[in-house]
Amino acid sequence: MIVIGVDVHKHSLTAVAVGELGRSLAEHVGPVDGRIIDWARSLDAERLWALEDCRHVTRGLEQALLAAGERLVRVPPRLTAPQRRRGRTRGKSDVIDALAIARAALQEPDLSGPLVGEETLRELKLLVDHRDDLVDERRRAQQRLRWHLHALDPALHVPPGALDRTVWLERLARQLARREQTTQTRIARELVGRCRTLTRTILDLDRGLLADP
C-alpha cells in the first residue's frame, strides 16, 4: 500500500507517494483537477490519500476523491511540523510539505476522513452564521434609525422590539413619507427600508432553517 500526501493551494497542488516505510516513491505537481487521480492509479491499486486538514482549500479535492471512490484521511497541521523537521532537505517547499503530510498519516493510523452528512452540517452552519450576521447588521441599522427618529420627533415612541416587526416599519415609512423631506428624514427612510429588507431576509432564512430535516 502507498500513502499519497497532498499539499493543496488555491490553483495548484503537489503530491508525494510514499511506501509503508515512508520512503518517497513518486511526485506529482499540477492543477487541482482529476489528473492527480489518474497519476495515483498508475502507481498502486491500494492507496490512501492524506490531506492536511485545511478544508477551505482542500474541500474541492476531497469531494473529487470521494466521488472517485478513493480513501482519504485528514492530517492535523500540528502533526506535519515534526515530520518537516525530521526531513533531510532544509527549508520549506511544497514537496517537503506533501512528504510530511504522507509520513504523518503513516504514523497516525487512527486519523479520520470526511464524515457522512458533514457537508450538510457545513451548509447549515453557513446559513446560521449568515443569519446571525444579518441580525447584527439589522441591530446596527435599528440603533441608527432610533437616533434619527428621536432627533426628528422626541415624542415619537417606538417600543422595544418594534423595529423587528414589518407592521411597525410600514407605519414608520408612512409617517416619514408625510414629513418634510430633510436630509435627516431621507436618511431615516433609507434606514427603515434597510431594516425592512433585512427583516424579510431573516424571516425567509428562519423558515428555511426550520424546514430543514
N, C-alpha and C positions, 0 to 999 in steps of 0.2 A: 504493500500500500504506500501511496505517496501523500504528502500534505502539501497543499499549494497555498502559500501565504501571499496575500494581495495587498499592496499599498495603493489606495484609491485616491485620486484627485478629481476635481470637477470634470475635466475633459480627458483625462488620461489615467492609466494605471500601470503598475509594474507588478509582475507575479514571479515568484520563485518557487519551484517544486523541490522538495527535499524528500529523501528516503527516511526510513524508520530510525536511522541513527542521526538524522539532522544534517546529512551531507547534501549540499546543493547539487541538483541533477540537471536543471534546465531553468531558463529565464525567458520571460515574455514581456515586452513593452509595447503598448499600443493604446488605442482609444477605448473608451468604456462601451464595448459592444459585444456581440456574440462571438467574435473571432477568438476571444480568450477561451471559450468553451471548446471550440474546435481544436485549439492548441492543446488543451488539457487532455482531451480524449485521445490524442495521438501519443500520450505518454504512458498511461496506465489505466486499466479498466477499473481499478479500485483506488479511489482518491477521496480526500477530504479537503474542502476549502476552508481556509481560515482568513477572516476579515477582521481588521481592527474595529472595535465597537465605536463607530463614528457614524451613526445612522443617517444623519442629514446628508452625508456624502455617499455612503455605501448602499443606501436603500434601493436604488435602481438596479445595481448589480446583484444584490440579494434576490430581488424579485425575478431577475432573469435566470439566476442559478436554480432557484426553486422551481420555476416553470420548466426548466430543462431536466428536472429530476435529480439534481446534484445535492450532495450532503454538504452542509456548511456549519461552522461554529463562529461565534463572535469572541474575539480576544480583547479583554480589557486593556487599555493603554498602559496601565501600571505593570503589566506582565511583559511588555516588549522592551522596556528600558534595560532590564538586566541582560537580556539577550543581545542588545546592541553593544553593551559594554564588554561582553564576552567575545564579540566578533574580532577577528584579526585585522579587519580593514578599519582604518582610522577615519574619523569624520562621519558625515551623515549623508546618505543618499537614498533614493527610492529602493534600490536593490537591497541595501542593508536593512531598511525598514521591512521590506517584504520577507526577507530571510528571518528577521527577528520574530515577525508575526507567525511564520510557519513553525519555527522552533519552539516558541511559547506554546503553541497548540499541541505540539508533540509532548511537552512536559506536563500539560494540564488536560488529562483525558476527560475530565468532567465538565468541560466548557459546554455551554448550551448555544443553540441556534435560535432562529425566529420561532416564536410560539404560535400555535393555532389561534386565530382570532386577534392576533397582535395588531394587524393593520386596521381592523375595525375599531379597536380601542384607541389607536392613534388618531383616526379620523374623528372619533367622538371627542377626544381631548382637544383637538384643534378647534372644533365647534364651540366647546365650553370656554376655552381661552378667548376665542373671538368674541363670544357673547360678553364675557367679563370686561374685555377691552371697550366694547361699545357702551356698557353700563357706566364705566368710568368716564368715558367721553361725554355721555349724556349728563352725568352729575356735574362735570365742569361747565357744560353749557347751561345747565339749570342755575348754577351759582351765579354765573354772569348775568343771566336773564333776571334773576331776583334782584340783583343790584340795580339794573336798569329800570325795572318796574318800580322799585322804591323811589328812585330818583324822579321818575315821571309822575308818580302818584303815591305819596306816602300813605294815603288812606286805603289803598288797594290791598286787600287781604287775600293772600294765596295760601291755603292750608298746607301743612307738611304732606308731602307725597302727591300733591295735586298735579305737579308737573310731570308725573309719570302717567297721567291719565289723558287719553285723547280728548275727552269731553272738555276738560279744563283748558287744554291747549287750543281747542277750537274756539272756546269762549274768549280767551285772551287775544287770539288772532282777530276776532271781530271787533273787540274793544280797541285794539291798536289801530285797526284799519280806519276807525272813525276819528282818530285823533289827528291833530296837525302833524304832518309828516316831517318832523325834525330829524336831524341825524340820529339822535338817541332813539327815537321811535322806530326808525328804519332798522337800526341795529337790533332792537328788541324783537321786531317782527321776524328778522332773519333768524334770531336765536329760537324763537317759537317754532319756526319751520324746521330748524335743525333738530330740536327736541322731538318734534312730531315724527320726522323721518327715522330718527334713531329708535323711538318707541315702537314704530311699526316693525322695524327690522328685528328688534329684540323679541317682540311677541312672536314673529314668524319663527325665529330660532327656538324659542321656548316650545312652540307647538311641534317643531321638527324633532327636538330632543325628547319630548315626551312620547312621540310616536315611534321612536327607535326601539326595537326589541331589546 
